């Protein structure tokens, strides 16, 4: 009988990496572990290429930007349940599973579905936290584009800036725009326009 083992360690980027043996756990089993995992307060757990990553989240600043994104979704006419936060979304092609800070769901999405299929997501907002956004600026750009997510906004309170990716074509975003906190960010996803006024978004210095 195979023995299940786990190891934890720091990545050096403010993240804790939990490695689970690939010959013991299938991708579906790893998703199940992630769903049941009791994440320590102040952290978010995600699955990256077959490894569970615990990423530290900032406090009030992080929450304020997430709330602002959800308020923009409400102003655009979305019901509360179509602005989901920290709901697991599988990306099986590369053995990953992310919990976006804010997922703006399509009209075709059904309420209460967990894990949330990537096909249900029209746009994602990620807020850079203690890991300085290594995954937000890296692997997630590729994964969200490959999944056909219409728009992906990175809000970075460490830089006081945003980066907006739009128009996924053949697994890559066609456009990337830069904004600073204070700008009004507009994008369309699932034929809905979202407007985010970043003038009062908090910065971390």
N, C-alpha and C positions, 0 to 999 in steps of 0.2 A: 504494500500500500504506500503510495507516494506521500511524503511528508510536506505539508504546507509550511513555508517559511516566509518571514518578512524581515526587512531591514530598513532602518531609517537613518537619514543623515542630512546634513545641510548642503545645499547647492552653492552656497557662497553668494547668493543673490537675494537673501532674505526669505528663501523658500526652504521647506523641509521636504525631502523626497522619500517616499515610501516605496520600496521595490518589492514586488511580489513575483515569485517564480512563474515564468511563462509556461513551463511544462506542467504546472499544477492548475493554474487558473486560466480559464478561457476568457475571451473578451467579455462575454455576457456575465460571467461570474465576477469579473473585476467591476463591471457596472453595478452589480448587486452589492458588492463590498462598499463601493462609493456611496450608494444610496443609503446604506445602513450606518455608515461611518458617523460617529459622533465627533464632529469637528470642534476643536478647542475654540473658545470665544476669541473673536478677533481674527480668525483665519477662514479661508475658503478652500475647500477641497475640490480638485479636478483630476481628471485622468489624462495624462500626456504620454502618448506612445507606449502604453502599457504600464506606466508607473503613476502612482497616486502622488499628487503634489499638493502640499499645504502652503498656501500663499497668505502672508499677513495682509490684513486690510487696515487702512487708516480708520480713524474714528469718525468724528463729526463731519470732517471735510468730505470724506468718501460718501457718507450717507446723504449729505446735502445735495451732491451732484446727482446721485441716483434718484432722489426725490424730485429734483428739477426735471429730469428726463421723464419720469412717470407723470408729472404734471403736464408736460408738453404733450404726452400721449393722450391724456384726458382732454386737453384743449383741442386736440385734433379729432376728437369724437370717439376715441377707443374706450370701451368699458374697462373697468379696473383689471379684470382677469386677462385682458389682452396686452397688458403691460406687466410681464412676469419678471421676477427677480430671483436669481440664484436657483433656477430650475435646471436640472441636469439635461443636457442635450448630447446624445451620442454622435460621434464622428468615427464610425467603425473602420473606414478605409485605412487610417493610420493608428488605430488602437487608442483613440482619444475620446474624452467625454468632458465637455466644458459646462460651466454654470455661469452664463453671462450675467453681469451686474444688472442689465435690463435687456429683456427680449421683447420686441414689439411684434405681436403675432398677426398673422394674416387673417382675413375675413373667413377663410376656409378652415381655420383651426377650430378644434373642438375643445370645449371647456374641460378642465380637470385632467388632462392627459399628462402622465408622468411615466417615464422620461418623455421629454418634449422633442418630437422629431425635428430635425433641422429644416425640413420642408415646410413646417408651420411658421417659421420665423421670417419676417419681412426685414427687420433691422435689428442691430445689436448696438448697445452702448456699453463700453467697458471703461472703468475708472482705474487709472494706474495707481497702484498702492506700493507697499514697502519693497516689492521686488523690482521696482523701477520699470515695470512694463516689458520685461524681456519677452514674455509670451504674447502679450497684447500687441506689440509691434512686430512680432515675428510669426510664429506658427499659426496664430489665430487669424491673421490676415489671409493666409493661404487657405486655411480650413473654411472660413466663412465665405470666401470667394468660390471655392470649389462646390460648396453647398448651395450656391445661387442666392445667398442672402443679399438683398438689394442694396443695403447701405450698412456700413460699419463705422461707428464714431468712437474714437479713443479720446477720452478726456483726461488730461494729465495735470493734476494740481501741483506736481513737482516743478513743471515747466510753465504753468499758467497758460497752457496751449491745448488745442484740439487738432486731431487729424481725422479727416473724413474720407472714407473710401466708398466709391459708388460704381454702379454698372458692372456687375460681374459678367465676363464673357470668356468662355473656354477656360474656366478655372482661375481667372485672375481679374482683379478690378481694373477697369479702364481709366478711372480718374482718382486722383488723390489731392485733396485740398487742405491747406493749413490755415488755422485760425488761432487767435489769441483770446484769452479770457477778456470779455468786453464786447466781442463780436456777437452778431446774431447768426446762428448756424441754421440753415434751412436744407432739408433734403426730402425727397419723395420716395416712399416705399409702399408697395402694394397699392399704388394709386392714391395714397394719402400723404399730404404735406405735413411735415413736422417742423416746428419752429422752436429753437432753443435760444433764449436770451441768456448769454453767459456773463452778463455784466456783474452779477453778484456771486459768481462761483468762487469758492474759497481757494486760496493758494497755500501751498506748504513751502516754507522757506527754511 
